[in-house]
């Protein structure tokens, strides 16, 4: 991980950035970790959203499978909105009122992830990075003016879900962001990830409010070499009954002229309704340049736009 210094991300960015941000009401900082057990079509998140200027922490944990997609029917969903940030909060070693616990074991590399909610869900995982953190390089993505970086890693350990211990050993992604994130100006976009091995992975983020889903920002790791995606497109097929993405294709080209071709199918998913937008998030099984892997497709919409799309689909009798 010696290359991390070249990215502009430092060990300081494992901590909170409250002192670096303005006094605007909607200043936000997030810390997110994904995990999965693809054989069981099970996906999960630990998600934290701090709003330091109003003193609140939101988020929690989600676990879903192919039995349901709405948060009140999936195996587990805890999405708090406005609990109190602990005094003298340190993201390197923190226990939150949401149930989340995070501890930095090796800066920018290794983290202990925990969560507790009585006998409903217990999480005991370790995240080990398999690449340096990769900062966002283009301002016209869905992250707009946020500072942001992404990082793939291997996640190992177990969760205990309603009394059943489920082993986790997967590749998954984490991200960090800090900056303005107002709730009243959502946009349509997609955040798509896939990883077959530390040498073969990609992340693609589509342009803000682009109905053609052109790729604005992303990177590809191919044969162990990482490069920025400079062009590309996301194409999807939707379930006529629900509007959820069922099949997805990512075509792109990176700064070294290498092609990305990834074809995926949805194994399961969860719909997260967060203030004025929804994230229809799918656990995806991928063929990434011919290599099998897994990841996610975050299909993000303003609520009004999703509602209009579904009304149109009902009038037309289906969605393509």
N, C-alpha and C positions, 0 to 999 in steps of 0.2 A: 504493500500500500504506500510505498515511498512516492508514487506519482501523485498522491493526493495534493501535495503542495502546489503542483502545477495548475490545479483547477481553480485556485483562488478560494477554496474552502479550507478552513483550518479547524483545529481541535476546539477553538473558541466557539465554532458554530454548532457544537454539540450542546451548548448551553442556550439559555433564553436570550432574546435580543430586545427585551423590553426597553432598556435604556437607549437603544439606538433608533427607536421609532418615534413618530410624532405623537401629539396628544389628541389626534382625531379619534372620535368615538369608535370607529369600526376597525382600528388597527388590530391585526390578528396574527397569531403565530400558531403553526400546526406541527405536529409530529405524528407520523402515520407509519404503521407496519402492517404488511399483509402476510398471510400464511394460508396453506391449503393442504388437503389430503385428497389428491385427484382420484384415487381409486374409489373413494366414497363420495365423490362429487361434492366435497365439502370445502368451503372457503371461509376465510375469516379475516377480520380486521381488528387492530387496536388503533384507536384514533383519538387524538387530543387537539382541541381547538381553544387556545387561550385568547382572551380579550383583556389585556392588562389594564387598559384605561378605564374599564368599568369593573375590573376585578373578578371576571368570571372564567370558568373552565367548562367547556362543553365536550361532548363525545362520550366514549366508552368502548364497548366491544360489540362485535356482530359475528355470528356463526350461522351459516346457511348451507343448505344442500338442495337436492332436486325435488324435495317434497313441497316446497312453498317458496314464494318470492317476496311477498309483502312482509314488512318487518314484524307485524303482530302475529304472523303464523310461522316464521322461520324458527329453527331450533333455539336461537337466542338472539336477542336484540336489546341493548341498553344504550340509548342515545340521549344523554342528559343535555340540557340547554343552557343552564346558568347556575352552576354551583360555584362556590367560592374558591379562588386560587389560594393555596396555602401561603402563609407568610414566608418570606425569604426562600421562595421556590427556586430550586436548582434542578434543571432537567436532567443533569447527570446522575441524580439519585433522588427520585421523587416518588411519593405515594399520593395519589389524587383521590378526592372524594367520589370520583366516578367509579373507583375500583381498580384503576390502572396503576401499575408500578413499572417504572423504568429505571435502569441503572446502566451507566456507561462502564464497560469493563476494559475496553481498549479504545481510545479516541478514534472516531471516524471508522471503526472497524467491527467492534464486538459489543453487543448489548444484551442485557437480561430483560426479558419482557414478562410481565405478570399481570394477572387480573383475578379478582375474587368477587363473587356474588353468591354468598351462602352456599347452598347445595346445588345451585343451578349451573354455574360455570366457574371453573378454575383454570387459569392458563399459566403454564410454566415453560417458557420457550427461551432459546438463545438464538440471536441473529448474528451471523458471521459474514461480513462483506466479502464479495468475490470480485469487486472492482472498486476503483476510487470513486468518491462522490462526484457526480456530474452536474454542474450548474446549468440552469436554463440559459440558452444563448440567444434566443429571439424574443423580442417584446410583443409580437403580435399573436402569441399563443393565448390559451385560455387563462394563463396566470397573470397577464397584463403587467402591472407594475410591481408585482411581488418579487422579493428575492426567493429563490427556489433551487433546490437540488434533489436529484434522484440517485438511488444506489441499489443495485441488485445484491442479494446475499443468500446464504443458505440458512434456513430456519429449522431448528431441531428441538425436540422435547416432546411435550404432550399437553393435551387439554383434558379436563374432566367435565363432560357435558351431561348434566342430569344423571350423574352417578357412573357414567361410562367413560373409561379412560381411552382416549384416541391418540395414537402416536402421530407425530408430525415430523416429517423429514422431507423438505421441499426447497426449491428455489423460489424466491419471491422478492418483492421490491419494498423499499421504504422511501419516503420523501420528507422533506422539511421545507417550510415556507414561512416568511414573515413579511408583513407590510399591510397595505390597505386591502380590505376585503369587504366592501359594503354588501348588505343583504338585499338591497332593493334594485340592483342592476345586474341580474344574472344573464348569462349568455349561453348559447348552444355550442357544444364542443364535445370532443371525445379524448380520453386519456387511455392509451392502449399499451399493454405490456406483454412481453412473451420471453421466456427463457428456456432453452433446452439444456444448456450447460454454461459454465462461466465463459466459455469461448464462443457461444452462439446465443445471442439475445438481442432484443430491440425494445425501444420505447418510442412511441409516436403520439404527438399531441396535435390535434387539428386546429385550424384557424378559428378564431373567435367569430361565431355567427356566420360561418361559411356553410351553406346547405350542401356543397359538394364535398365537404370534409377533406379539403386539401391539408397536407401535413405542414404545420408551421414550425414545429420544433421536435427534435428527437435525435436518437443515436442508434447505431447498429454495432454490435460486436459480432464479427465474423472471423472464424479461425483465430480467435484471440486478439484481433486488432479492432480497436474502437474508432468510429468515425461519425461525425454529425450527418444526419439525414438532411439533404439539401432540397429534395423534391419528393413528392409522393402523394398518395391518396388512400383513404379508407372507404371501402365499399361494404354494405351490409345487406342482409336479407332479414326481414322481420316476421315474427309470428303474427298472422292476421288477427288472431283472437286476443292478443295481449299487447302487441307493439314491441315486444322485447326482441333484441337482436338474437338471431339463431345461428347465422353463419356470417363470417366476416373475412374480408381479404384486405391485406395491407400490401401495397406496391410502393416501393421507394428506391431512391438512389442516394448513396452517401458521398461525402466530399472526396473520396478516393475513386469514384466511378463504379463502385460495386453495387449490385442490385440486391434489394430486399424483396423477397416474395414469401409472405406468410398467409396461410389459410387456416382459419379456426372455426370450431363449432362450440356452441355454448353447452356446458355440462350442468350448470345451475346458476342461480343468481339471486340478488336481493335488490329491491327498490328502496333507496334512501330518500326520504322527503326532508330536505334541509332548507328551512325558511322559504324562499321564493323559487327554489329550483329543485328538481329531482335528479338523482343519479341512479339510472338503471344499470347496475353493475353485474357483469357476467363473469363467472369462472370459465375460462376458455382453454380448450385443448388445441394446441397449435402444431402445424407443420411449418417450421421456420427454415427456409432454404433447404427443405427436405429433411429436417431433423425435428423429432417430436419433442414438444415441451408444453408448458402451461403458462398461464398468465391471466390477465383480466382485460375486460373492455368496459370502461366507464363511459356510459352513454348519457351525457349530461344535457338537460333541457331546462329552460324556464318553465314553470308549471303551466303558464298560459299557453306556451307553444306546444307542450306535450298534449295538453287538453284539446287544442285545436287539431293537432295531428290525429288524435284518436276519434274526435267527432267526424273529421273528414273520412277516416277509414270506415267508420260505421255507416256513413251515408253511401260510401262506394262499395261496401261489402267486403273490404279486405285491405291489406297493406302490402306493398311490394318493397 
